[in-house]
Amino acid sequence: MCKKCDGEKFYITTAIAYTSRKPHIGNSYEIVLSDAIARYKRMQGYDVFFCTGTDEHGQKIEDYAREAGVTPKEYVDKVAGEIKGVCDLLNTTYDHFIRTTDDYHEKAVQKIFKKLYDQGDIYKGEYSGLYCTPCESFWTESQLVDGKCPDCGREVKPAKEEAYFFRLSKYQKQLEDYIESNPDFIYPESRKKEMVNNFIKPGLQDLCVSRSSFKWGIPVDFDPKHVVYVWIDALSNYITALGYDCGENSDRYRKYWPADVHIIGKDILRFHTIYWPIMLMALGEPLPKQVFGHPWLLFGQDKMSKSRGNVIYADDLVKLIGVDAVRYYLLSEMPYASDGSITYETVFERYNSDLANTIGNLVNRTVAMNNKYFDGVIQNPDTEEILDFEIKTACTETVKKVENLLSTYRVADALDTILALAKRCNKYIDETMPWALAKDESKKSRLGTVLYNLLEGIRYIAILLSPFMPETSDKIMEQLNCDKKDYDSLCAFGELVPGVKVNKAVPLFNRLDSEKLLKEIYAEQEKKEKEETPVKIEGLAQIGIDDFAKVELRVAKIKECEPVKKSKKLLKLTVFDGEKDRTVASGISQYYKPDELVGKSIILVANLKPAKLCGVESQGMILAASHGDDVKVLFVDDSIPAGSSIS
């Protein structure tokens, strides 16, 4: 099972990250997951090519750049740098980082578009539908969920424009046949059923693949008022990164394509298992062998987003616990097919229990005992007992289990298996009691055997951990003073060389004072909350009637009310303003209970610029009167309908 492959190629990709904002820790999971798989495959002897990068075009980028007062290229350069910086911070070993603004990519995309047009797979038409700007997607009325975008839940707007379309419908039967004859193409199985039953079988609609309402994109070279839409632009990165050029392809493309696996989030599975394979079919190119749709990493039970104020960034977490501990948490906490969860509390708990107590303690006390009892020299194991056989079997069986699990990308289960081996080694210490053996000179040989088995077990753990926690693996091997790091050396127990002297025992993971760290984090969050809360300015400044006329006061009805978890002062109100629901954060929690406000009509400052208060985007302000330490909300007679103007 642990035999190396003889240079067989393995091409792995992540989805390319959209350059809208700095990535949070949930976004970082995918690059770490892919890196762990790539490292493991290299360790097995595969010739790995690992590609990641950034998706940099679209209306959303154009809008963000305008708001920031910079050009779109300046905007994406900054964010792409942040994304690449996070990849490097997390010690990922990508072989190529593609940007969709790279010249070679843009030229290849134009050729792809022209080829598909020339052969009749792309045609010109007009699109009329409901458009979601954040998702850059058109929808029909029937596809909306509660009148909003089915992907992100945001508002959609009617849009109509001339566009080019890709004939997905032409290839539906060919795609269905391919999926049926390649049962592992979409993985896990649950994701395949979702794609086939919900999207393919109901019938594929032709896809809009150009836009003319914005300019930040790759121009259609034969019709410059159009830019190539995200699907052809972004998805083709997997082949342009290798040097695909519509027939004039590079040696690297011929060597590595088709991809062995695309690692992507479950939310973009449709694009990668329908649009992308059909595009390749139309181009006459082989399809990727597998598309693996991983789940999301949630903050507690919520999806992570800046607007909710529940974002954790990789660099902040690295400062607290280190790179390898962050990698370990991301990879061990994410279930195979359901969403994972992250909070500071669970991160610290997992760090102390798994890393400090189990792995760190095992390495530290074993190396320390070998130094104490044998001046560091590894002994010859010459007194075998049944317990020794059990520990040897546990090591070799762990290698097989990890290999089987990683063949289907069950990374969290693989780490659990390695952790179980560390626990078994700790149990072996309790069973053999080296400290007791050391007291009896006649059992010196037995003591040497026990410590040899423990050190060899630790070597197994270090090598198996190397794809997931490479720095930790190196530190363990340094303490063992061992250069037997090859995967081949795990085929048989006993490769550790007797007579070599181990180095000093150095703690790998110092226990965290969780309570202290959490207090510091919450204090910092409260400080930010105060900085975000508008400061009351004393004194009275006169304004003219024109100034007052700028303020839009409107009657609104409170539909829902709840405390803001991260604040002692704020209540989160959902109010109906006569047209739509909006969220308002108000610092009145010490004066009112939520159920006292629900159903009440209040006065809303309706045109106040939105502000984020303790993670809640407040879309207005309610009027209240204050006298001394008391505050009273100004309620309106219930007979006045919501939306009524106040002047």
C-alpha positions in Angstrom: 0.0 0.0 0.0 2.8 2.4 0.7 4.7 1.8 -2.5 5.5 4.9 -4.5 4.1 5.7 -7.9 6.6 6.0 -10.7 6.2 9.6 -11.7 2.5 9.3 -12.8 1.0 12.7 -13.4 -1.5 14.3 -11.1 -3.1 17.7 -12.0 -5.1 19.3 -9.1 -6.8 22.7 -9.1 -8.8 24.9 -6.8 -11.6 27.2 -8.0 -10.0 30.6 -8.7 -10.9 33.2 -6.0 -12.9 36.2 -6.9 -11.1 39.4 -6.3 -13.9 41.3 -4.6 -12.6 41.3 -1.0 -9.8 39.8 1.1 -10.6 36.1 1.7 -11.8 35.0 5.1 -10.8 31.7 6.8 -13.8 29.9 5.2 -12.4 30.8 1.7 -9.0 29.6 2.8 -10.2 26.0 3.5 -10.1 25.1 -0.2 -6.5 26.1 -0.9 -5.3 24.2 2.3 -7.4 21.2 1.4 -6.0 21.1 -2.1 -2.4 21.6 -0.8 -2.7 18.7 1.6 -3.8 16.5 -1.3 -1.1 17.7 -3.6 1.6 17.2 -0.9 0.3 13.7 -0.2 0.4 12.8 -3.9 4.0 14.1 -4.2 5.0 12.1 -1.2 3.6 9.0 -3.0 5.8 9.8 -5.9 3.3 11.4 -8.3 4.4 14.2 -10.7 2.0 16.8 -9.3 0.9 20.1 -10.9 -1.1 22.2 -8.5 -2.9 25.3 -9.8 -4.8 28.1 -8.1 -5.4 31.8 -8.8 -7.8 34.6 -9.1 -11.0 35.5 -11.1 -10.7 39.3 -11.8 -13.4 40.4 -14.3 -17.0 41.4 -14.1 -19.5 44.1 -13.2 -19.0 43.7 -9.5 -15.3 44.5 -9.8 -16.1 47.5 -11.9 -18.5 48.7 -9.3 -16.1 48.1 -6.4 -13.3 50.0 -8.2 -15.6 52.9 -8.9 -16.6 53.1 -5.2 -12.9 53.0 -4.2 -11.9 55.7 -6.7 -9.4 53.5 -8.6 -9.2 51.7 -11.9 -10.5 48.1 -12.0 -6.9 46.9 -12.7 -5.6 48.7 -9.6 -8.4 47.2 -7.6 -7.8 43.6 -8.6 -4.0 44.0 -8.3 -4.5 44.8 -4.6 -6.9 42.1 -3.8 -5.1 39.4 -5.9 -2.0 40.3 -3.9 -3.9 39.7 -0.7 -5.3 36.4 -1.9 -1.8 35.2 -3.0 -0.4 36.4 0.4 -2.9 34.2 2.3 -2.0 31.2 0.1 1.7 31.8 0.9 1.0 32.5 4.6 -0.7 29.1 4.9 2.3 27.4 3.4 0.6 26.1 0.3 2.8 24.7 -2.5 0.9 25.7 -5.7 2.9 25.3 -8.9 1.1 28.0 -10.8 -1.0 31.1 -9.7 -3.1 32.2 -12.6 -4.8 35.6 -12.9 -7.5 36.0 -15.4 -6.0 39.4 -16.3 -2.8 37.6 -17.4 -2.1 38.4 -21.1 -1.8 34.7 -22.2 -5.1 33.9 -20.5 -7.0 36.7 -22.2 -5.7 35.9 -25.6 -6.5 32.2 -25.2 -10.1 33.1 -24.0 -10.6 35.2 -27.1 -9.6 32.3 -29.3 -11.9 29.9 -27.4 -14.8 32.3 -27.8 -14.1 32.7 -31.6 -13.8 29.0 -32.1 -17.1 28.2 -30.5 -18.7 31.0 -32.4 -17.3 29.9 -35.8 -18.5 26.3 -35.3 -22.0 27.5 -34.3 -21.9 26.7 -30.6 -22.2 30.4 -29.7 -24.8 32.7 -31.3 -26.0 36.2 -30.9 -29.3 37.1 -29.3 -31.0 39.2 -26.7 -31.3 38.5 -23.0 -34.2 39.6 -20.9 -34.4 38.5 -17.3 -33.8 39.2 -13.6 -30.1 39.9 -12.9 -28.2 39.4 -9.6 -25.1 41.6 -9.7 -23.2 39.9 -6.8 -23.6 36.5 -8.5 -23.4 37.9 -12.0 -26.3 35.7 -13.0 -29.6 36.0 -14.9 -32.7 34.3 -13.5 -36.2 33.7 -14.6 -39.2 34.5 -12.3 -39.7 30.8 -11.7 -36.1 30.3 -10.6 -36.3 32.9 -7.8 -36.7 31.9 -4.2 -39.0 34.3 -2.3 -38.5 36.7 -5.1 -34.7 36.8 -4.6 -31.6 35.2 -6.2 -31.7 31.5 -5.5 -27.9 31.4 -5.0 -27.2 34.3 -2.6 -30.7 35.4 -1.5 -30.1 39.0 -2.6 -32.3 41.4 -4.6 -32.5 41.0 -8.4 -33.2 43.7 -10.9 -34.9 43.4 -14.4 -32.3 43.6 -17.1 -32.3 43.4 -20.9 -29.4 43.5 -23.3 -27.9 42.1 -26.4 -25.7 39.0 -25.7 -24.0 36.0 -27.1 -25.3 32.6 -26.0 -23.7 29.1 -25.7 -25.8 26.2 -26.9 -25.8 24.1 -23.7 -29.0 22.3 -24.9 -27.1 20.8 -27.9 -24.9 18.8 -25.6 -27.4 17.7 -22.9 -27.6 14.1 -24.0 -23.8 13.8 -24.4 -23.3 15.2 -20.8 -25.9 12.8 -19.4 -24.2 9.8 -21.1 -20.8 10.9 -19.8 -22.0 11.2 -16.2 -23.7 7.8 -16.4 -20.6 6.1 -17.8 -18.2 7.9 -15.4 -19.9 7.4 -12.0 -17.0 9.1 -10.1 -17.0 12.3 -12.2 -19.1 14.3 -9.7 -18.1 13.5 -6.1 -19.5 13.0 -3.4 -22.5 11.0 -4.6 -25.0 13.3 -3.0 -23.7 16.2 -5.1 -24.0 14.2 -8.3 -27.7 13.4 -7.6 -28.3 17.1 -6.9 -26.8 18.1 -10.3 -28.5 15.4 -12.3 -32.0 15.6 -10.8 -32.3 19.3 -10.2 -30.4 20.8 -13.1 -29.7 18.4 -16.0 -32.8 16.3 -16.3 -35.3 19.2 -16.2 -33.6 20.5 -19.4 -30.6 22.8 -20.0 -31.2 26.4 -21.2 -28.7 28.1 -23.5 -26.2 30.1 -21.5 -25.5 33.9 -21.7 -21.7 34.2 -22.3 -21.2 37.8 -23.1 -22.2 41.2 -21.6 -22.4 44.7 -23.1 -23.6 46.7 -20.1 -20.1 46.9 -18.6 -16.5 47.1 -19.9 -14.3 45.3 -17.3 -13.8 42.0 -19.1 -12.0 40.4 -22.0 -13.3 42.0 -25.2 -14.9 39.8 -27.8 -12.4 40.5 -30.5 -14.8 40.3 -33.4 -17.5 42.4 -31.6 -15.7 44.8 -29.2 -18.8 46.2 -27.6 -19.2 42.8 -25.9 -17.0 41.4 -23.2 -16.6 37.6 -22.5 -18.8 36.7 -19.5 -17.5 34.9 -16.5 -18.3 31.3 -17.5 -15.9 31.1 -20.5 -13.4 33.5 -18.9 -13.0 32.0 -15.5 -13.7 28.3 -16.2 -11.1 28.1 -19.0 -8.3 29.0 -16.6 -7.8 25.3 -15.8 -6.5 24.7 -19.4 -5.0 28.2 -20.2 -2.8 27.8 -17.1 -1.3 24.8 -18.7 -0.8 26.5 -22.1 -4.0 25.6 -24.0 -4.2 27.7 -27.1 -6.9 26.2 -29.4 -4.7 23.6 -31.1 -1.3 25.3 -30.6 -1.1 23.7 -27.1 2.0 23.5 -24.9 3.9 20.4 -23.9 2.7 21.1 -20.3 -0.9 21.0 -21.5 -0.4 17.7 -23.3 1.3 16.3 -20.2 -1.1 17.2 -17.5 -4.6 17.6 -19.0 -7.1 16.3 -18.2 -7.2 17.4 -14.6 -7.3 14.6 -12.1 -9.5 16.6 -9.8 -11.1 20.1 -9.5 -11.5 20.9 -5.8 -14.4 23.4 -5.6 -17.1 24.7 -3.2 -20.5 23.1 -3.4 -22.0 26.4 -4.3 -20.3 26.5 -7.7 -20.8 22.8 -8.6 -23.3 23.5 -11.3 -20.8 25.6 -13.3 -18.1 23.0 -13.1 -20.2 19.9 -13.8 -22.5 21.4 -16.5 -21.1 24.5 -18.2 -17.4 23.5 -18.0 -17.7 19.9 -19.3 -20.0 21.0 -22.1 -17.5 23.7 -23.1 -14.8 21.1 -23.3 -17.0 18.8 -25.3 -17.6 21.6 -27.8 -13.8 22.3 -28.0 -13.1 18.6 -28.5 -11.0 18.3 -25.4 -11.0 15.6 -22.7 -13.1 16.2 -19.6 -11.6 16.4 -16.1 -11.6 13.0 -14.3 -13.4 14.3 -11.2 -15.0 17.3 -9.7 -15.0 17.2 -5.9 -17.6 19.6 -4.3 -16.6 20.3 -0.7 -18.9 21.8 2.0 -18.7 25.3 3.6 -16.9 26.3 6.8 -19.5 28.2 8.9 -19.0 30.6 11.8 -20.9 28.6 14.4 -24.1 27.9 12.4 -24.0 30.9 10.1 -22.4 31.5 6.8 -19.4 33.7 7.2 -19.7 37.2 5.7 -18.5 40.7 6.5 -22.0 42.1 6.6 -22.8 39.8 9.5 -19.7 40.7 11.3 -18.7 37.1 11.9 -15.6 36.9 9.8 -12.3 35.3 10.9 -9.3 36.0 8.8 -6.4 33.5 8.3 -3.7 36.0 9.3 -5.4 36.8 12.6 -5.8 33.2 13.5 -2.2 32.4 12.5 -1.0 35.1 15.0 -2.9 33.3 17.7 -2.0 29.7 17.1 0.5 29.4 14.2 0.2 28.2 10.6 0.2 24.4 11.2 -2.5 24.6 13.9 -4.7 26.6 11.5 -4.1 24.1 8.8 -5.0 21.3 11.2 -8.2 22.9 12.4 -9.4 23.6 8.8 -8.7 20.1 7.6 -9.9 18.1 10.7 -13.0 20.1 11.4 -14.7 19.9 8.0 -17.0 16.9 7.6 -16.9 15.0 4.3 -20.3 16.0 2.9 -21.8 18.4 5.5 -20.8 21.9 6.5 -18.0 22.5 9.1 -18.0 25.0 11.9 -15.4 27.4 13.3 -15.5 29.6 16.4 -12.6 30.9 18.5 -13.8 28.6 21.3 -13.7 25.4 19.2 -10.3 26.4 17.6 -8.7 26.7 21.1 -10.4 23.6 22.4 -9.2 21.5 19.4 -5.7 23.0 19.7 -5.3 22.0 23.4 -6.9 18.6 23.1 -5.5 17.2 19.9 -2.3 19.1 19.4 -1.0 20.0 22.8 -2.3 17.1 24.9 -2.2 14.2 22.4 0.4 14.8 19.7 2.6 17.3 21.4 2.6 15.5 24.8 3.5 12.1 23.1 6.5 13.5 21.3 7.8 15.6 24.2 7.6 12.9 26.9 9.0 10.1 24.6 12.0 12.1 23.5 12.6 13.3 27.0 12.5 9.8 28.4 14.9 8.5 25.8 17.3 11.4 26.8 16.8 10.7 30.5 17.2 6.9 30.4 19.7 6.4 27.5 21.4 9.7 27.1 19.4 10.1 23.9 20.7 7.0 22.2 18.1 5.0 20.3 18.2 1.4 21.6 18.1 -1.9 19.7 14.6 -3.4 20.1 15.4 -7.0 21.2 12.7 -7.9 23.7 9.4 -8.2 21.8 6.1 -8.7 23.7 2.4 -8.8 22.5 1.9 -5.1 23.2 4.8 -4.4 20.8 3.1 -6.3 18.0 -0.1 -4.3 18.6 1.7 -1.0 18.3 3.6 -2.1 15.2 0.3 -3.3 13.6 -1.4 0.0 14.5 1.3 1.9 12.6 1.3 -0.1 9.4 -2.6 -0.3 9.4 -2.8 3.5 9.8 -0.8 3.9 6.6 -3.3 1.8 4.7 -6.3 3.5 6.2 -4.9 7.0 5.4 -4.2 5.9 1.9 -7.7 4.5 1.4 -9.3 7.6 2.9 -7.3 10.1 0.9 -8.1 8.2 -2.4 -11.6 9.7 -2.0 -10.4 13.0 -0.3 -11.7 12.1 3.1 -9.1 14.4 4.7 -10.8 14.9 8.1 -11.2 11.2 8.5 -7.5 10.6 7.5 -6.4 13.1 10.2 -8.7 11.4 12.8 -6.9 8.1 11.9 -3.5 9.7 12.5 -4.7 11.2 15.7 -6.0 7.8 16.8 -2.4 6.4 16.2 -1.0 9.1 18.5 -3.6 8.2 21.1 -2.7 4.5 20.8 1.0 5.4 21.4 0.0 7.3 24.5 -1.9 4.4 25.7 1.1 2.2 25.0 3.1 4.4 27.4 0.5 3.8 30.1 0.5 0.1 29.4 4.3 -0.4 29.5 5.1 2.3 32.2 8.7 3.1 31.1 9.3 5.0 34.4 8.7 1.8 36.3 10.9 -0.2 33.9 13.7 2.3 34.5 13.8 1.5 38.2 14.8 -2.1 37.5 18.2 -2.6 35.9 17.2 -6.1 34.7 14.5 -4.5 32.5 16.8 -2.0 30.8 16.6 -3.9 27.5 12.8 -4.0 27.7 12.8 -0.2 28.4 14.9 0.3 25.3 12.5 -1.7 23.2 9.5 0.2 24.5 11.1 3.6 23.7 12.3 2.4 20.3 8.7 1.4 19.4 7.4 4.8 20.6 10.0 6.7 18.7 9.3 4.7 15.6 5.6 5.2 16.1 6.2 8.9 16.3 8.2 8.7 13.0 5.2 7.2 11.4 3.0 10.0 12.8 5.4 12.7 11.6 5.6 11.4 8.0 1.8 10.9 7.8 1.3 14.4 9.2 3.6 16.0 6.7 1.0 16.8 4.0 -1.3 18.4 6.6 1.2 20.0 9.0 4.5 20.2 7.2 6.4 22.4 9.7 5.3 20.2 12.6 6.4 17.1 10.8 9.9 18.7 10.2 10.1 19.7 13.9 9.3 16.1 15.0 11.9 14.6 12.6 14.5 17.1 13.9 13.9 16.0 17.5 14.2 12.3 16.4 17.4 13.3 14.5 16.0 11.1 11.7 16.3 11.4 7.9 14.1 8.5 7.1 11.2 10.6 5.8 10.3 8.7 2.6 6.9 7.3 2.2 8.5 4.0 1.3 10.0 3.8 4.8 6.4 3.2 6.1 6.1 -0.1 4.4 7.6 -2.0 7.3 7.9 -1.1 11.0 11.5 -0.7 12.2 13.3 1.7 9.8 14.5 3.9 12.8 18.2 3.3 13.1 19.5 2.2 16.6 22.6 4.0 17.9 21.5 7.4 16.6 21.1 10.0 19.3 17.9 12.0 19.5 17.9 15.7 20.1 16.6 17.7 22.9 12.8 17.5 23.6 11.2 20.8 22.7 7.4 21.3 23.2 5.6 21.4 19.8 2.4 23.1 21.1 2.2 25.0 24.3 -1.2 24.9 25.9 -3.4 28.0 25.3 -5.0 30.0 28.0 -8.4 29.9 26.2 -10.2 32.1 28.7 -7.5 34.8 28.5 -7.4 34.8 24.7 -11.2 34.9 24.4 -11.3 37.9 26.8 -8.7 39.7 24.6 -10.6 38.9 21.4 -14.0 40.1 22.8 -12.3 43.3 24.2 -10.9 44.0 20.7 -14.3 43.4 19.1 -16.0 45.7 21.6 -13.3 48.4 20.9 -14.1 48.1 17.2 -17.9 48.3 18.0 -17.3 51.6 19.8 -15.2 52.9 16.9 -18.0 52.1 14.5 -20.8 53.6 16.7 -21.5 57.2 15.8 -20.2 59.7 18.4 -22.8 62.1 19.9 -21.8 65.7 19.2 -22.7 68.1 22.0 -24.0 71.6 21.2 -26.6 72.8 18.8 -25.8 73.8 15.2 -28.4 75.7 13.2 -29.4 74.3 9.8 -31.4 75.7 6.9 -34.7 74.4 5.6 -32.8 72.9 2.6 -30.7 70.8 5.0 -33.7 69.6 6.8 -35.4 68.7 3.5 -32.6 66.3 2.8 -33.8 64.1 5.8 -36.5 61.6 4.8 -38.7 60.7 7.8 -41.1 57.8 7.3 -43.4 55.7 9.4 -42.2 52.1 9.7 -43.6 49.1 11.5 -41.4 46.8 13.6 -41.8 43.2 12.5 -39.0 41.5 14.4 -36.6 42.4 17.2 -33.7 40.6 18.7 -30.5 41.3 20.7 -27.2 41.7 18.9 -25.0 38.9 20.3 -21.8 40.9 20.3 -23.2 44.0 22.0 -24.7 44.9 25.3 -26.5 48.0 23.9 -27.8 47.1 20.4 -31.1 45.6 19.3 -31.5 44.4 15.8 -34.9 45.5 14.4 -36.5 44.3 11.2 -38.9 47.1 10.1 -41.3 47.5 7.1 -41.0 50.9 5.6 -44.0 50.7 3.3 -42.0 49.3 0.4 -39.6 46.7 1.8 -38.1 45.2 5.0 -34.9 46.7 6.3 -32.6 46.1 9.2 -31.9 48.8 11.8 -29.5 48.6 14.7 -30.5 50.7 17.7 -28.8 51.2 21.0 -31.9 50.8 23.2 -31.5 47.3 24.7 -31.2 48.6 28.2 -34.5 50.4 27.9 -36.7 47.9 26.0 -37.2 44.2 25.7 -37.5 42.9 22.1 -41.1 41.7 22.6 -42.1 45.2 23.8 -41.3 46.6 20.4 -42.7 44.1 17.9 -45.8 45.4 16.2 -45.1 49.1 17.1 -45.0 51.9 14.6 -42.0 54.2 14.8 -40.4 57.1 12.9 -37.5 56.0 10.6 -34.8 58.1 9.1 -35.1 56.3 5.8 -32.3 57.9 3.7 -29.5 57.6 6.3 -26.3 56.1 4.8 -26.0 52.4 5.9 -23.5 51.8 8.7 -22.1 48.6 10.2 -22.6 48.4 14.0 -21.1 45.4 15.7 -21.4 43.4 12.5 -25.0 44.4 11.7 -25.5 46.6 8.7 -28.0 49.3 9.9 -30.1 50.6 7.1 -31.6 53.6 8.8 -32.2 55.1 12.3 -35.3 55.2 14.5 -36.1 58.4 16.4 -36.1 58.4 20.2 -36.1 61.1 23.0 -33.5 61.1 25.8 -33.8 62.7 29.2 -31.0 62.2 31.7 -30.4 58.4 31.8 -33.8 57.6 30.3 -34.6 57.0 26.6 -38.0 56.7 25.0 -38.7 55.6 21.4 -41.1 57.9 19.6 -44.0 55.6 18.7 -46.6 56.5 16.1 -50.4 55.8 16.2 -51.0 52.4 14.7 -53.7 53.9 12.4 -51.0 55.6 10.3 -49.8 53.1 7.7 -46.1 52.2 7.2 -44.5 54.3 4.5 -46.3 57.5 5.4 -44.1 60.5 5.0 -43.4 62.7 8.1 -42.6 66.4 7.5 
